[in-house]
Amino acid sequence: MANRPVFAVGGFFPYAYIPYITPAPPAVYSYLPPPPPGYQVGYYDGYVVVYDPVTYFIANVIDLMQQ
């Protein structure tokens, strides 16, 4: 857990992580409002992230590992 990246709303995905973004788990979609037009919901290392797939701007972050 100590080596996990930290993502923040208003930040950008680091380019090194982009190839590892996967679709969010289907069960998560029922808890989220629809993303803004043109945005995608992805999963990376315990985070669900709403991001712009063109600029990789982060619009929202949910840490699924947070206690």
Secondary structure, DSSP 4 states (H G I P E B T S, - for coil): -TT-----TT-B--GGGGGG-EEPPHHHHTTSPPPPTT-EEEEETTEEEEE-TTT-BEEEEEETT--
